[in-house]
Amino acid sequence: MIERYTLPRMKAIWDLAHKYQIWLDVELLACEALERAGEVPKGVTARIRKKARIDVDRIAEIEKVTKHDVIAFLESLIEPVGPDARLLHKGLTSSDVVDTSLAVQMRDALDIILSDLDALLGVLKQRAFEHRHTVMVGRSHGIHGEPISFGFKLAIWYEECQRHRRRLQAVREEIAVGKLSGAMGTFAHLGPEVEEYVCGKLGLTPDPVSSQIVQRDRHAAYLSALALLAASIEKYATEIRHLQRTEVLEAEEFFAEGQKGSSAMPHKRNPIASENLCGLARVVRANSVAGLENVALWHERDISHSSVERIVMPDSTILVDYMLVRITDLIRNLLIYPDRMQRNLDLTEGLVYSQRLLLLLVERGAQRKEAYEAVQRNAMQAWEGWHRAGKESVLAESRRAGGVFKDLVGKDPLITRYLTTKEIDDCFDPRYYLRHLDQIYRRVFGRERTARGGERRRIRS
């Protein structure tokens, strides 16, 4: 499944041959810098560049003996390059090559993820405007609250993804650093100008100060930002799973022709994409913890972080790439059921309008305590009647705007002392709750398309 969704570019970034090619680029650029400074004979870099070949199998064969990947890499170059190979790696330590190359890979992987995120933002915006006025019930604690619109829900997701984009962009700057400062980071055997030259050619910034390695708080921030993004994708998928529950059924994952939901029950249409995304978020989140535990190393460096990063960096970036592509596809093709949303909004016989009724009573002169008690008294009576009546009669009854609750408050002596029949009727108009959507959309999306954006769906009042 991941194979089908993951972009080939992301897989290529973590390919072993590609990693070794970046190592070679770092070595050649360092040699070139030294040649420019007169510390390596002229023409050496060009000769090495022409002859050097990456042989993954040969490197693996040598590493079986050396038990050291960078030494195996360097020794593999002796055969095609010849005597000039001795001038590679001058004044460098393994982490100069490995960390600088890893920064290139992490930066390039994040560029793909940022592109994926832009695609998700585009789909969220499109569907937010499409369902700007698709009224539905808002929920807190899983219980009906007050009317919102489905577009409003998507606008919240859009703004959240904008924050992720800014966060990832900041992390990209933090991770795009290289170091060629030697075994302890003091430039003992080559000057900072070599590091500056190599980093400049690779599009990196020289790390202002490093030990034998680039400090791992940078990598932990990178993995944490990916985990946060995965957590939000899990949030969207969890919401879609709830909305697809048979009892709710306000939205549903697209179900393709020929698709099967269960080996036992032919009727099943399960939210498999959403469930898949929720599971994968756990993996990305766990990887971020491993990144945090890599920050504390012994003295100037140990290698306990190295084995972890060989797993979590490719896995997290590949998984987030996959998750973004899949959630974008899911939301683009998500089936929305406005009639079911309206039905659920009406389900509790007008109880969702209780706060507006309470506030209007207070505005008209009632004491808050007596107003609250009057509204709650009628609300509880409507609630108990709703349970007694049974679902079928309730659903038929709820086709009347306000339902039983509106009938009850219209007969309450305290309420009718302060409010007219028209004022009570107005309290049960769902359009009241959406009257500031234009302003909210301007905050989220700017002025573009907010004046006339989205189809205005009929809202029953």
Secondary structure, 3 states (H helix, E strand, C coil): CHHHHCCHHHHHHCCHHHHHHHHHHHHHHHHHHHHHCCCCCCCHHHHHHHHCCCCHHHHHHHHHHHCCHHHHHHHHHHHHHHHHHHHCCCCCCHHHHHHHHHHHHHHHHHHHHHHHHHHHHHHHHHHHHHCCCCEEEEEECCEEEEEEEHHHHHHHHHHHHHHHHHHHHHHHHHHCEECCCCCCCCCCCCCHHHHHHHHHHHCCEECCCCCCCCCCHHHHHHHHHHHHHHHHHHHHHHHHHHHHCCCCCCEECCCCCCCCCCCCCCCCCCCHHHHHHHHHHHHHHHHHHHHHHCCCCCCCCCCHHHHHHHHHHHHHHHHHHHHHHHHHHHHHCCEECHHHHHHHHCCCCCHHHHHHHHHHHHHCCCCHHHHHHHHHHHHHHHHHHHHHHCHHHHHHHCCCCCHHHHHHHCCCHHHHHHCCHHHHHHCCCHHHHHCCHHHHHHHHHCCCCCCCCCCCCCCCC
